[in-house]
């Protein structure tokens, strides 16, 4: 187990060199909200195939990801791989947008306030309204749309100060991979709340983008739905990263990467 003060984070297994948390929704939500209630910091991300491949093929990015407290299996192929190679017995993935929804629900129940960092002012406005509509008791301590460029050291520190001064226990970051993970990692010792890198969750909950049908999500075909929605932007990502993921799986299988251990995880 990895620990930060009183927090016990979910265990991890290596998947193509990327340390992925063997966990489920209930455990993630309870862990991050309890950590926020205690005033402890943490960093979490949710990696689908694209994120795993990025980390597996980029040494510097992987070194950062492997220091995150939670690296949840966001995509079904990631979950399947954990089950295949590590006998993880996971019955569902841990999808970033759904985790964000569940964390907000729990935060509303426990009085933990949240901060929304990323995207555009319009999306943040729509997102805030949508979250409050879903959870009227939810406290949104602040929202911020940063410039779409690297922040100077001074700008970064000022952003961290604003987040801390808001008193938010949960900080949702929607900057896209790998920018959001770089921000969270850089500020892991500056931001006092638990940072959760949730990517497209901002657009989904704001109603700016459609989520894939449940049946496509269940069988790992969400990428195909998203590709049909944004072919010009996503075709290269999915063509390249899906192929690399399959290759990494095949190579690891040939090397005899399967383990007999079982973690008995449930969703």
Secondary structure, 3 states (H helix, E strand, C coil): CEEECCEEECCEEEECCEEEECCCHHHHHHHHHHHHHCCCCEEEEEECHHHHHHHHHCHHHHHHHCCCCEEEECCHHHHHHHHHHHCCCCCCCCCHHHHHHHHHHHHHHHCCEEEEEECCHHHHHHHHHHHHHHCCCCEEEEEECCCCCCCCHHHHHHHHHHHHHHCCCEEEEECCCCHHHHHHHHCCCCCCCEEEECCCHHHHHHCCCCCCCHHHHHCCCHHHHHHHHCHHHHHHHHHHHHHHHHHHHHHHHHCCCCCCCCCCCCC
